[in-house]
Amino acid sequence: MHPFRAAVDKGDTEAFAALLAEDAVFNSPVAYKPYRGRETVAAVLRAAFGVFEDFQYVQEISDPAAGSHALVFKARIGPTEVHGCDFLTTGRDGAITDFTVMLRPMSAVHAMSEAMRPQVEGISRETAGC
């Protein structure tokens, strides 16, 4: 089990934040520009996990030698069922350098956008290394 998945399963936001590289990049399913930097990415992830209900990872596909991990999940946002995948890329040290989220169906993308908008207002997308 990937350490990020284990931290999320435990609800340990500090542990999953510690797994992010200093220059981590988060690619949102609802925002055009990525979020950059450990603290910024951690804030966005905390907000996302705050809007999901009944979140659970249901499958993990990994190629640790390549630093590639796909964590398939199911959740809800209000009455809307969400199916998604967290794609993680890790560096040689195991820190998460790139985090991309894909969601389906379109109604889930809209629900996520509406739920996250007030959560991420004021969080800068362009920091660390831009």
N, CA, C and O atoms as a MOPAC input file, in Angstrom:
PM7 MOZYME 1SCF
protein

 N      0.86000 1    -1.17900 1     0.00000 1
 C      0.00000 1     0.00000 1     0.00000 1
 C      0.90400 1     1.24000 1     0.00000 1
 O      1.84800 1     1.34500 1     0.78400 1
 N      0.58400 1     2.17800 1    -0.90700 1
 C      1.36300 1     3.40200 1    -0.96900 1
 C      1.17000 1     4.18600 1     0.33600 1
 O      0.06300 1     4.21300 1     0.87500 1
 N      2.22700 1     4.82200 1     0.84800 1
 C      2.11100 1     5.57800 1     2.10300 1
 C      1.06100 1     6.68600 1     2.05900 1
 O      0.45500 1     6.98900 1     3.08700 1
 N      0.83200 1     7.29900 1     0.89700 1
 C     -0.20400 1     8.32300 1     0.80100 1
 C     -1.57400 1     7.70200 1     1.05900 1
 O     -2.38600 1     8.25500 1     1.79900 1
 N     -1.81800 1     6.56300 1     0.44900 1
 C     -3.08700 1     5.86800 1     0.66100 1
 C     -3.26000 1     5.51200 1     2.13000 1
 O     -4.34200 1     5.69400 1     2.68900 1
 N     -2.20600 1     5.00700 1     2.75800 1
 C     -2.27700 1     4.63800 1     4.17500 1
 C     -2.60000 1     5.85700 1     5.03400 1
 O     -3.40200 1     5.76100 1     5.96300 1
 N     -1.98500 1     7.00500 1     4.73500 1
 C     -2.25100 1     8.22400 1     5.50000 1
 C     -3.69600 1     8.68400 1     5.32600 1
 O     -4.34700 1     9.07700 1     6.29400 1
 N     -4.19900 1     8.63600 1     4.08700 1
 C     -5.58600 1     9.03600 1     3.82900 1
 C     -6.54400 1     8.08100 1     4.53500 1
 O     -7.51800 1     8.52100 1     5.14500 1
 N     -6.27400 1     6.77800 1     4.45700 1
 C     -7.13300 1     5.79600 1     5.12400 1
 C     -7.22800 1     6.05700 1     6.61800 1
 O     -8.26500 1     5.80100 1     7.23000 1
 N     -6.14800 1     6.56900 1     7.21100 1
 C     -6.12200 1     6.88800 1     8.64600 1
 C     -6.66100 1     8.28300 1     8.93900 1
 O     -6.87100 1     8.63200 1    10.10100 1
 N     -6.88800 1     9.08600 1     7.89700 1
 C     -7.33200 1    10.45500 1     8.10300 1
 C     -6.22300 1    11.35500 1     8.61500 1
 O     -6.50000 1    12.38000 1     9.23700 1
 N     -4.97500 1    10.99200 1     8.36700 1
 C     -3.81100 1    11.70800 1     8.89200 1
 C     -3.30400 1    12.72100 1     7.86400 1
 O     -2.43500 1    12.40400 1     7.05100 1
 N     -3.85000 1    13.94000 1     7.90400 1
 C     -3.48100 1    14.95600 1     6.92900 1
 C     -2.03100 1    15.41200 1     7.09300 1
 O     -1.39700 1    15.80200 1     6.11200 1
 N     -1.50800 1    15.36800 1     8.29200 1
 C     -0.10100 1    15.74300 1     8.48800 1
 C      0.81700 1    14.73000 1     7.83200 1
 O      1.82600 1    15.10500 1     7.23600 1
 N      0.48200 1    13.45300 1     7.93300 1
 C      1.31400 1    12.41300 1     7.32500 1
 C      1.29500 1    12.52400 1     5.81000 1
 O      2.34100 1    12.37500 1     5.17700 1
 N      0.13300 1    12.78100 1     5.20600 1
 C      0.13600 1    12.86500 1     3.74500 1
 C      0.81800 1    14.14100 1     3.27300 1
 O      1.42400 1    14.14800 1     2.20200 1
 N      0.73400 1    15.21800 1     4.04300 1
 C      1.43900 1    16.44600 1     3.66400 1
 C      2.94700 1    16.23800 1     3.69400 1
 O      3.66700 1    16.78200 1     2.85700 1
 N      3.42100 1    15.46300 1     4.64100 1
 C      4.85700 1    15.19800 1     4.76800 1
 C      5.39300 1    14.37100 1     3.60300 1
 O      6.60300 1    14.34100 1     3.38000 1
 N      4.52000 1    13.70300 1     2.86200 1
 C      4.94500 1    12.88400 1     1.72600 1
 C      5.14900 1    13.69600 1     0.45400 1
 O      5.64800 1    13.17400 1    -0.54400 1
 N      4.76800 1    14.96700 1     0.48400 1
 C      4.88300 1    15.82300 1    -0.69700 1
 C      6.28600 1    16.41400 1    -0.80300 1
 O      6.87400 1    16.83300 1     0.19400 1
 N      6.80900 1    16.44000 1    -2.01700 1
 C      8.08500 1    17.10300 1    -2.26600 1
 C      7.90500 1    18.61000 1    -2.06300 1
 O      6.80000 1    19.13300 1    -2.20500 1
 N      8.97700 1    19.28800 1    -1.73500 1
 C      8.91700 1    20.74100 1    -1.53300 1
 C      8.33800 1    21.45100 1    -2.75900 1
 O      7.59900 1    22.42500 1    -2.62000 1
 N      8.67300 1    20.96600 1    -3.95300 1
 C      8.20700 1    21.60100 1    -5.19500 1
 C      7.07500 1    20.80300 1    -5.85800 1
 O      6.94800 1    20.80900 1    -7.08300 1
 N      6.26200 1    20.12200 1    -5.05900 1
 C      5.15900 1    19.31200 1    -5.58800 1
 C      4.21900 1    20.15600 1    -6.44200 1
 O      4.04200 1    21.35300 1    -6.22000 1
 N      3.62400 1    19.48400 1    -7.42900 1
 C      2.65600 1    20.12300 1    -8.33200 1
 C      1.35400 1    19.33500 1    -8.24700 1
 O      1.35800 1    18.10500 1    -8.30300 1
 N      0.23800 1    20.05200 1    -8.11200 1
 C     -1.08700 1    19.43600 1    -8.07400 1
 C     -1.88000 1    19.90000 1    -9.28200 1
 O     -2.07700 1    21.09800 1    -9.48500 1
 N     -2.33300 1    18.94300 1   -10.08200 1
 C     -3.16700 1    19.21200 1   -11.25000 1
 C     -4.60400 1    18.84400 1   -10.91200 1
 O     -4.94900 1    17.67200 1   -10.76000 1
 N     -5.42000 1    19.86400 1   -10.80200 1
 C     -6.81200 1    19.71400 1   -10.39800 1
 C     -7.69000 1    19.31300 1   -11.57300 1
 O     -7.40800 1    19.68200 1   -12.71300 1
 N     -8.75500 1    18.55900 1   -11.30500 1
 C     -9.69700 1    18.23100 1   -12.37900 1
 C    -10.58600 1    19.41900 1   -12.75200 1
 O    -11.29900 1    19.36500 1   -13.75300 1
 N    -10.54800 1    20.48600 1   -11.95600 1
 C    -11.44800 1    21.61400 1   -12.20800 1
 C    -10.73500 1    22.95800 1   -12.40300 1
 O    -11.38800 1    23.96000 1   -12.69500 1
 N     -9.42100 1    22.99400 1   -12.24900 1
 C     -8.68400 1    24.24500 1   -12.42200 1
 C     -7.68000 1    24.08700 1   -13.56200 1
 O     -7.02700 1    23.05100 1   -13.68900 1
 N     -7.56700 1    25.12000 1   -14.38200 1
 C     -6.67300 1    25.05600 1   -15.53200 1
 C     -5.20300 1    25.07800 1   -15.11100 1
 O     -4.40800 1    24.26800 1   -15.58700 1
 N     -4.84400 1    25.99900 1   -14.22300 1
 C     -3.45700 1    26.11900 1   -13.78600 1
 C     -3.19100 1    25.20800 1   -12.59500 1
 O     -4.05800 1    25.03000 1   -11.73900 1
 N     -1.99500 1    24.63200 1   -12.54100 1
 C     -1.66600 1    23.75800 1   -11.39900 1
 C     -1.39200 1    24.56200 1   -10.13500 1
 O     -1.09600 1    25.75600 1   -10.18400 1
 N     -1.49800 1    23.88200 1    -9.01500 1
 C     -1.09100 1    24.42500 1    -7.72000 1
 C      0.32400 1    23.92800 1    -7.48000 1
 O      0.63800 1    22.78000 1    -7.79300 1
 N      1.19400 1    24.79200 1    -6.92000 1
 C      2.60600 1    24.44200 1    -6.77500 1
 C      3.10600 1    24.68100 1    -5.35900 1
 O      2.72400 1    25.64900 1    -4.70100 1
 N      3.97300 1    23.77600 1    -4.90200 1
 C      4.60700 1    23.90500 1    -3.59200 1
 C      3.91900 1    23.04700 1    -2.54300 1
 O      2.69500 1    22.91000 1    -2.53700 1
 N      4.72400 1    22.47000 1    -1.65300 1
 C      4.21400 1    21.53600 1    -0.63800 1
 C      3.04900 1    22.10500 1     0.16300 1
 O      2.00900 1    21.45800 1     0.27800 1
 N      3.20400 1    23.28700 1     0.70900 1
 C      2.15300 1    23.83900 1     1.57300 1
 C      0.87100 1    24.12300 1     0.79700 1
 O     -0.23000 1    23.88600 1     1.29600 1
 N      1.01900 1    24.62700 1    -0.41800 1
 C     -0.14400 1    24.91600 1    -1.25300 1
 C     -0.87000 1    23.62900 1    -1.63200 1
 O     -2.09200 1    23.53800 1    -1.51100 1
 N     -0.11500 1    22.64200 1    -2.08800 1
 C     -0.71800 1    21.36100 1    -2.47900 1
 C     -1.38600 1    20.70200 1    -1.27500 1
 O     -2.49100 1    20.17300 1    -1.39300 1
 N     -0.72900 1    20.72900 1    -0.12500 1
 C     -1.31600 1    20.13600 1     1.08400 1
 C     -2.63700 1    20.82200 1     1.44100 1
 O     -3.59800 1    20.15600 1     1.82800 1
 N     -2.68500 1    22.15400 1     1.31100 1
 C     -3.92200 1    22.89000 1     1.61800 1
 C     -5.05800 1    22.48900 1     0.67400 1
 O     -6.19900 1    22.32100 1     1.10500 1
 N     -4.74100 1    22.33700 1    -0.60600 1
 C     -5.76100 1    21.94300 1    -1.57600 1
 C     -6.24300 1    20.51800 1    -1.28300 1
 O     -7.44200 1    20.24800 1    -1.33800 1
 N     -5.32500 1    19.61800 1    -0.97600 1
 C     -5.71200 1    18.23400 1    -0.67700 1
 C     -6.56600 1    18.15800 1     0.58600 1
 O     -7.54400 1    17.41200 1     0.62700 1
 N     -6.20400 1    18.92300 1     1.61400 1
 C     -7.02800 1    18.93500 1     2.83500 1
 C     -8.44500 1    19.41100 1     2.51500 1
 O     -9.42600 1    18.84500 1     2.99800 1
 N     -8.53700 1    20.45600 1     1.69600 1
 C     -9.85600 1    20.97900 1     1.30900 1
 C    -10.64700 1    19.92100 1     0.54600 1
 O    -11.83800 1    19.73100 1     0.79600 1
 N     -9.98700 1    19.23700 1    -0.38000 1
 C    -10.67300 1    18.21000 1    -1.18000 1
 C    -11.20100 1    17.08700 1    -0.29100 1
 O    -12.34700 1    16.66000 1    -0.43400 1
 N    -10.36900 1    16.61600 1     0.61800 1
 C    -10.82700 1    15.53000 1     1.47600 1
 C    -11.90600 1    15.99200 1     2.43400 1
 O    -12.64800 1    15.17300 1     2.97700 1
 N    -12.00000 1    17.30200 1     2.64900 1
 C    -13.07000 1    17.85000 1     3.48400 1
 C    -14.42100 1    17.88000 1     2.78300 1
 O    -15.45900 1    17.86100 1     3.44500 1
 N    -14.42400 1    17.92700 1     1.44600 1
 C    -15.70000 1    17.97400 1     0.73300 1
 C    -16.20200 1    16.59100 1     0.32600 1
 O    -17.39300 1    16.41200 1     0.07300 1
 N    -15.30100 1    15.61700 1     0.26400 1
 C    -15.72500 1    14.25300 1    -0.06300 1
 C    -16.39900 1    13.59900 1     1.13200 1
 O    -16.01000 1    13.81800 1     2.27900 1
 N    -17.40200 1    12.80500 1     0.85000 1
 C    -18.05000 1    11.97400 1     1.86800 1
 C    -17.84200 1    10.51700 1     1.47100 1
 O    -17.79100 1    10.19400 1     0.28400 1
 N    -17.72300 1     9.64600 1     2.45300 1
 C    -17.57400 1     8.20300 1     2.22300 1
 C    -16.42100 1     7.89200 1     1.26000 1
 O    -16.51600 1     6.97800 1     0.44100 1
 N    -15.34100 1     8.65700 1     1.36900 1
 C    -14.19300 1     8.46800 1     0.48900 1
 C    -13.49700 1     7.15800 1     0.81500 1
 O    -13.23200 1     6.84000 1     1.97400 1
 N    -13.20600 1     6.40000 1    -0.25100 1
 C    -12.41400 1     5.18600 1    -0.04500 1
 C    -11.65800 1     4.82400 1    -1.31700 1
 O    -12.19400 1     4.88200 1    -2.42400 1
 N    -10.40100 1     4.45100 1    -1.12300 1
 C     -9.63300 1     3.91900 1    -2.24200 1
 C    -10.08600 1     2.49100 1    -2.46500 1
 O    -10.24100 1     1.72800 1    -1.51200 1
 N    -10.30100 1     2.12300 1    -3.72700 1
 C    -10.80500 1     0.78800 1    -4.04900 1
 C     -9.81600 1    -0.04000 1    -4.85800 1
 O     -9.98800 1    -1.25100 1    -4.99800 1
 N     -8.78100 1     0.60700 1    -5.39100 1
 C     -7.78000 1    -0.12400 1    -6.16700 1
 C     -6.50100 1     0.69600 1    -6.21500 1
 O     -6.53100 1     1.92700 1    -6.20800 1
 N     -5.38300 1    -0.00500 1    -6.26300 1
 C     -4.08600 1     0.64700 1    -6.37300 1
 C     -3.27600 1    -0.05500 1    -7.45200 1
 O     -3.14600 1    -1.27900 1    -7.45700 1
 N     -2.73800 1     0.73500 1    -8.35700 1
 C     -1.88900 1     0.21600 1    -9.42900 1
 C     -0.56800 1     0.97400 1    -9.32900 1
 O     -0.55100 1     2.20300 1    -9.40700 1
 N      0.53400 1     0.25200 1    -9.15800 1
 C      1.81800 1     0.92300 1    -8.94600 1
 C      2.94800 1     0.28100 1    -9.72600 1
 O      2.98000 1    -0.92900 1    -9.94900 1
 N      3.86000 1     1.12100 1   -10.12700 1
 C      5.14200 1     0.69800 1   -10.66900 1
 C      6.18400 1     1.49900 1    -9.89400 1
 O      6.66200 1     2.52600 1   -10.37700 1
 N      6.54100 1     1.03300 1    -8.69000 1
 C      7.45800 1     1.79000 1    -7.83800 1
 C      8.79200 1     2.11200 1    -8.50900 1
 O      9.36300 1     3.17400 1    -8.25900 1
 N      9.28900 1     1.22900 1    -9.34300 1
 C     10.56300 1     1.48800 1   -10.01600 1
 C     10.46900 1     2.70900 1   -10.92900 1
 O     11.45400 1     3.42800 1   -11.10100 1
 N      9.31800 1     2.94500 1   -11.50300 1
 C      9.10300 1     4.10100 1   -12.37200 1
 C      8.58000 1     5.30900 1   -11.60100 1
 O      8.49000 1     6.40600 1   -12.15200 1
 N      8.23300 1     5.11200 1   -10.32100 1
 C      7.67500 1     6.20500 1    -9.52900 1
 C      6.26200 1     6.56800 1    -9.93000 1
 O      5.84800 1     7.71800 1    -9.78300 1
 N      5.51500 1     5.59200 1   -10.43800 1
 C      4.15100 1     5.83300 1   -10.91500 1
 C      3.14800 1     5.05200 1   -10.07900 1
 O      3.31700 1     3.85900 1    -9.82900 1
 N      2.09600 1     5.75400 1    -9.65100 1
 C      1.08500 1     5.13000 1    -8.79800 1
 C     -0.28400 1     5.67900 1    -9.18700 1
 O     -0.43600 1     6.88300 1    -9.39500 1
 N     -1.26600 1     4.81300 1    -9.28300 1
 C     -2.64300 1     5.20800 1    -9.55300 1
 C     -3.51100 1     4.66700 1    -8.43500 1
 O     -3.54800 1     3.46000 1    -8.19700 1
 N     -4.20700 1     5.55500 1    -7.75000 1
 C     -5.07900 1     5.18200 1    -6.63700 1
 C     -6.51700 1     5.48300 1    -7.04400 1
 O     -6.92300 1     6.64300 1    -7.11200 1
 N     -7.27500 1     4.43900 1    -7.31000 1
 C     -8.65800 1     4.57000 1    -7.76300 1
 C     -9.55300 1     4.72400 1    -6.53600 1
 O     -9.40100 1     4.00300 1    -5.55000 1
 N    -10.49100 1     5.67500 1    -6.60700 1
 C    -11.35800 1     5.90700 1    -5.45000 1
 C    -12.81100 1     6.08900 1    -5.84600 1
 O    -13.15200 1     6.34400 1    -7.00100 1
 N    -13.65700 1     5.94300 1    -4.82000 1
 C    -15.07700 1     6.26600 1    -4.91100 1
 C    -15.40600 1     7.14700 1    -3.71800 1
 O    -14.80400 1     7.02800 1    -2.65100 1
 N    -16.37300 1     8.03400 1    -3.91700 1
 C    -16.80000 1     8.94100 1    -2.84900 1
 C    -18.14500 1     9.54300 1    -3.24800 1
 O    -18.74400 1     9.17500 1    -4.25800 1
 N    -18.59000 1    10.47100 1    -2.42400 1
 C    -19.78700 1    11.24800 1    -2.72800 1
 C    -19.50700 1    12.70500 1    -2.41900 1
 O    -18.68500 1    13.02900 1    -1.56200 1
 N    -20.20100 1    13.57300 1    -3.12600 1
 C    -20.29000 1    14.98200 1    -2.77200 1
 C    -21.77700 1    15.25500 1    -2.74300 1
 O    -22.41000 1    15.40500 1    -3.78800 1
 N    -22.33800 1    15.32100 1    -1.54200 1
 C    -23.79000 1    15.39800 1    -1.41700 1
 C    -24.38800 1    14.14800 1    -2.03500 1
 O    -23.94900 1    13.04000 1    -1.72500 1
 N    -25.39100 1    14.30200 1    -2.90900 1
 C    -26.01500 1    13.12400 1    -3.51800 1
 C    -25.26100 1    12.57700 1    -4.73800 1
 O    -25.64000 1    11.54800 1    -5.29500 1
 N    -24.19200 1    13.27200 1    -5.14700 1
 C    -23.48900 1    12.90600 1    -6.37200 1
 C    -22.39900 1    11.87100 1    -6.10600 1
 O    -21.50400 1    12.09100 1    -5.29100 1
 N    -22.48800 1    10.74400 1    -6.80300 1
 C    -21.43200 1     9.73300 1    -6.72200 1
 C    -20.24000 1    10.17800 1    -7.54500 1
 O    -20.38100 1    10.68800 1    -8.65600 1
 N    -19.06300 1     9.97400 1    -6.97400 1
 C    -17.82400 1    10.37400 1    -7.62900 1
 C    -16.94700 1     9.14300 1    -7.79900 1
 O    -16.74800 1     8.37700 1    -6.85600 1
 N    -16.43100 1     8.96000 1    -8.99200 1
 C    -15.42200 1     7.93800 1    -9.25200 1
 C    -14.20500 1     8.70700 1    -9.72900 1
 O    -14.32700 1     9.63200 1   -10.53100 1
 N    -13.03000 1     8.32800 1    -9.23900 1
 C    -11.85300 1     9.07300 1    -9.64800 1
 C    -10.57600 1     8.29500 1    -9.47700 1
 O    -10.56800 1     7.15200 1    -9.02100 1
 N     -9.49700 1     8.94600 1    -9.85500 1
 C     -8.18300 1     8.34400 1    -9.72000 1
 C     -7.17300 1     9.42700 1    -9.39300 1
 O     -7.13700 1    10.47800 1   -10.03300 1
 N     -6.36300 1     9.15900 1    -8.39900 1
 C     -5.22900 1    10.00800 1    -8.05500 1
 C     -4.00100 1     9.39900 1    -8.70900 1
 O     -3.63700 1     8.26100 1    -8.41400 1
 N     -3.36400 1    10.15000 1    -9.59200 1
 C     -2.13100 1     9.70400 1   -10.24500 1
 C     -0.96900 1    10.38600 1    -9.54500 1
 O     -0.85800 1    11.61200 1    -9.56900 1
 N     -0.10900 1     9.60400 1    -8.92600 1
 C      1.02200 1    10.14200 1    -8.19000 1
 C      2.31600 1     9.80000 1    -8.91400 1
 O      2.49000 1     8.68600 1    -9.40700 1
 N      3.21200 1    10.76400 1    -8.97100 1
 C      4.56100 1    10.51500 1    -9.45000 1
 C      5.48700 1    10.81800 1    -8.28700 1
 O      5.37700 1    11.86400 1    -7.64800 1
 N      6.39300 1     9.90300 1    -8.02100 1
 C      7.32400 1    10.08500 1    -6.91600 1
 C      8.75700 1    10.15400 1    -7.42800 1
 O      9.10700 1     9.55300 1    -8.44300 1
 N      9.57300 1    10.90600 1    -6.69300 1
 C     10.99100 1    10.99600 1    -7.00900 1
 C     11.74400 1     9.82300 1    -6.40800 1
 O     11.15700 1     8.93700 1    -5.78700 1
 N     13.06400 1     9.83400 1    -6.60400 1
 C     13.90200 1     8.74900 1    -6.07600 1
 C     13.79200 1     8.60800 1    -4.56600 1
 O     13.94500 1     7.51500 1    -4.02200 1
 N     13.52600 1     9.72600 1    -3.89200 1
 C     13.41100 1     9.69600 1    -2.43900 1
 C     12.02700 1     9.25500 1    -1.96200 1
 O     11.79100 1     9.14400 1    -0.75900 1
 N     11.11400 1     9.00500 1    -2.90000 1
 C      9.76100 1     8.57500 1    -2.55700 1
 C      8.77600 1     9.71100 1    -2.34600 1
 O      7.58200 1     9.46500 1    -2.17500 1
 N      9.25600 1    10.95900 1    -2.35400 1
 C      8.36400 1    12.10400 1    -2.16900 1
 C      7.50800 1    12.30400 1    -3.42000 1
 O      7.96900 1    12.07300 1    -4.53900 1
 N      6.28000 1    12.72600 1    -3.22600 1
 C      5.34400 1    12.95600 1    -4.33200 1
 C      5.69900 1    14.27400 1    -5.01400 1
 O      5.65000 1    15.33900 1    -4.40000 1
 N      6.05900 1    14.18200 1    -6.29400 1
 C      6.43500 1    15.37000 1    -7.05500 1
 C      5.28600 1    15.89200 1    -7.90700 1
 O      5.21300 1    17.08900 1    -8.18600 1
 N      4.39500 1    15.01000 1    -8.31900 1
 C      3.27800 1    15.38100 1    -9.17700 1
 C      2.04300 1    14.61500 1    -8.72700 1
 O      2.10300 1    13.40600 1    -8.50200 1
 N      0.92900 1    15.31900 1    -8.59700 1
 C     -0.32400 1    14.73300 1    -8.13600 1
 C     -1.41200 1    15.22400 1    -9.08700 1
 O     -1.71600 1    16.41600 1    -9.12700 1
 N     -1.99200 1    14.30900 1    -9.84600 1
 C     -3.04300 1    14.65800 1   -10.80100 1
 C     -4.30400 1    13.87700 1   -10.46200 1
 O     -4.24800 1    12.67500 1   -10.20500 1
 N     -5.43200 1    14.56000 1   -10.46100 1
 C     -6.71100 1    13.92400 1   -10.14800 1
 C     -7.60800 1    13.94600 1   -11.37700 1
 O     -7.74700 1    14.96800 1   -12.04800 1
 N     -8.21100 1    12.80100 1   -11.65700 1
 C     -9.22500 1    12.68700 1   -12.70700 1
 C    -10.52900 1    12.25500 1   -12.03800 1
 O    -10.52700 1    11.43400 1   -11.12200 1
 N    -11.64700 1    12.82200 1   -12.51200 1
 C    -12.96800 1    12.50100 1   -11.95000 1
 C    -13.94900 1    12.16000 1   -13.05700 1
 O    -13.79300 1    12.57800 1   -14.20400 1
 N    -14.95400 1    11.39700 1   -12.68900 1
 C    -16.07700 1    11.10700 1   -13.56100 1
 C    -17.29800 1    10.88500 1   -12.68100 1
 O    -17.09300 1    10.60500 1   -11.50000 1
 N    -18.47700 1    10.97500 1   -13.10500 1
 C    -18.94800 1    11.52400 1   -14.37500 1
 C    -18.89300 1    13.05800 1   -14.33700 1
 O    -18.43000 1    13.64600 1   -13.35900 1
 N    -19.36600 1    13.68700 1   -15.39900 1
 C    -19.33500 1    15.14700 1   -15.49200 1
 C    -20.06300 1    15.79200 1   -14.31400 1
 O    -19.64600 1    16.84300 1   -13.82800 1
 N    -21.13900 1    15.17500 1   -13.85800 1
 C    -21.86100 1    15.73800 1   -12.71000 1
 C    -20.96800 1    15.78000 1   -11.47200 1
 O    -21.12100 1    16.66600 1   -10.63200 1
 N    -20.05100 1    14.84700 1   -11.35000 1
 C    -19.10600 1    14.83900 1   -10.22400 1
 C    -18.09400 1    15.96700 1   -10.35900 1
 O    -17.71900 1    16.59400 1    -9.36800 1
 N    -17.65500 1    16.22300 1   -11.58100 1
 C    -16.72400 1    17.32500 1   -11.82300 1
 C    -17.38500 1    18.65100 1   -11.44600 1
 O    -16.76200 1    19.50100 1   -10.80900 1
 N    -18.64300 1    18.82500 1   -11.84000 1
 C    -19.36600 1    20.05300 1   -11.49200 1
 C    -19.56300 1    20.16300 1    -9.98100 1
 O    -19.37100 1    21.23400 1    -9.40500 1
 N    -19.94200 1    19.06500 1    -9.34200 1
 C    -20.13400 1    19.08000 1    -7.88600 1
 C    -18.82700 1    19.41900 1    -7.17100 1
 O    -18.82400 1    20.18000 1    -6.20300 1
 N    -17.72900 1    18.85900 1    -7.64700 1
 C    -16.42300 1    19.12500 1    -7.04700 1
 C    -16.05600 1    20.59900 1    -7.21800 1
 O    -15.58400 1    21.24100 1    -6.27900 1
 N    -16.26900 1    21.11700 1    -8.39000 1
 C    -15.96100 1    22.52100 1    -8.65700 1
 C    -16.73300 1    23.43900 1    -7.71500 1
 O    -16.15800 1    24.35300 1    -7.12500 1
 N    -18.02700 1    23.19700 1    -7.57500 1
 C    -18.85800 1    24.02500 1    -6.70000 1
 C    -18.45800 1    23.89200 1    -5.23200 1
 O    -18.42400 1    24.88600 1    -4.50700 1
 N    -18.15900 1    22.67700 1    -4.79200 1
 C    -17.79800 1    22.45000 1    -3.38800 1
 C    -16.41900 1    23.01200 1    -3.05900 1
 O    -16.19000 1    23.49400 1    -1.95000 1
 N    -15.50200 1    22.95100 1    -4.02100 1
 C    -14.13000 1    23.38600 1    -3.76500 1
 C    -13.92900 1    24.89200 1    -3.90900 1
 O    -13.03000 1    25.45200 1    -3.28200 1
 N    -14.73700 1    25.54800 1    -4.70800 1
 C    -14.53400 1    26.98100 1    -4.96400 1
 C    -14.33300 1    27.77700 1    -3.67400 1
 O    -13.33000 1    28.48100 1    -3.56300 1
 N    -15.23200 1    27.70100 1    -2.70100 1
 C    -15.01100 1    28.50300 1    -1.49800 1
 C    -13.84000 1    27.98600 1    -0.64000 1
 O    -13.26300 1    28.73600 1     0.14800 1
 N    -13.50400 1    26.71900 1    -0.80200 1
 C    -12.41800 1    26.12900 1    -0.01500 1
 C    -11.04500 1    26.61200 1    -0.46000 1
 O    -10.13600 1    26.72700 1     0.36200 1
 N    -10.88400 1    26.89500 1    -1.74100 1
 C     -9.56300 1    27.22900 1    -2.27000 1
 C     -9.39800 1    28.71000 1    -2.61600 1
 O     -8.34500 1    29.11500 1    -3.10800 1
 N    -10.42200 1    29.51300 1    -2.36500 1
 C    -10.26400 1    30.94800 1    -2.60100 1
 C     -9.09600 1    31.44100 1    -1.75700 1
 O     -9.00500 1    31.15400 1    -0.56400 1
 N     -8.22600 1    32.17000 1    -2.38800 1
 C     -7.08500 1    32.71200 1    -1.66500 1
 C     -5.85000 1    31.82700 1    -1.67500 1
 O     -4.76900 1    32.28000 1    -1.29900 1
 N     -5.98600 1    30.56600 1    -2.10200 1
 C     -4.81300 1    29.70400 1    -2.21500 1
 C     -4.17300 1    29.99600 1    -3.55700 1
 O     -4.80800 1    29.83700 1    -4.60000 1
 N     -2.94000 1    30.41600 1    -3.54000 1
 C     -2.22900 1    30.76400 1    -4.76400 1
 C     -1.86900 1    29.51700 1    -5.55600 1
 O     -1.35800 1    28.54900 1    -4.99400 1
 N     -2.13200 1    29.53600 1    -6.85200 1
 C     -1.75400 1    28.41300 1    -7.71400 1
 C     -0.29200 1    28.49100 1    -8.10400 1
 O      0.36500 1    27.46600 1    -8.28200 1
 N      0.21600 1    29.69800 1    -8.23700 1
 C      1.56900 1    29.87500 1    -8.76000 1
 C      2.49600 1    30.33300 1    -7.63300 1
 O      2.54700 1    31.51700 1    -7.30000 1
 N      3.21400 1    29.39600 1    -7.06300 1
 C      4.21700 1    29.69500 1    -6.04300 1
 C      5.44400 1    28.85400 1    -6.34800 1
 O      5.59900 1    28.38700 1    -7.47600 1
 N      6.28200 1    28.65700 1    -5.41300 1
 C      7.47300 1    27.80200 1    -5.49100 1
 C      7.95100 1    27.47400 1    -6.88700 1
 O      7.46200 1    26.53500 1    -7.51500 1
 N      8.87500 1    28.22300 1    -7.35800 1
 C      9.53500 1    27.88400 1    -8.60300 1
 C      8.86800 1    28.37600 1    -9.87200 1
 O      9.19200 1    27.88300 1   -10.95300 1
 N      7.96100 1    29.31400 1    -9.78800 1
 C      7.30300 1    29.80800 1   -11.00500 1
 C      7.88100 1    31.13200 1   -11.42200 1
 O      7.45300 1    31.70400 1   -12.42600 1

